[in-house]
Amino acid sequence: MMRIILFLATNMAISVVIGIVFNLLGLSGVLDAQGVNLDLTS
């Protein structure tokens, strides 16, 4: 059970870090132009 919780927590932390990096670097506009439907707000 602990292994599953750690797995989910790690995935969530990675998603948050990637979202912050994309916002800081302004990559969301580039992804939209390429047609990547990446919703970081959900």
N, C-alpha and C positions, 0 to 999 in steps of 0.2 A: 504494500500500500504506500509506503514512504517513497518507494522508487517512482511510482506514478505521480505523486505530488511534486517531487523534485523535477521530473520531466516536464510537467505542465508549467511549473514556476519558471524553469529555464526558458521554455519556449515563449512565455509571456514577456520575460525580461528581454530576450533577444528582439522580439517584435517592438517593444517600447524603444529600445536603443536604436533600431533601424529607423523607426518613425522619427525620432528626434534628429538623427543624422540627416535624413532626407529633408526635413524641414529646414535645418540649419544651412545645408548646402543648396537648397532651392531645387532639388531634383524632382519635385512633384510636377512642376510645369513641363519638364523634359519627358517624364513618363506619360503625362497626358497627351503630349504631342505625338508620342510613339504609339498611342492607342492602348497603353497598359492601364487596365481598370483596377488601380490599387487604392482601396479605401482604407486609409490609415486611421480614420476617426472611429471605426467600429470596434 
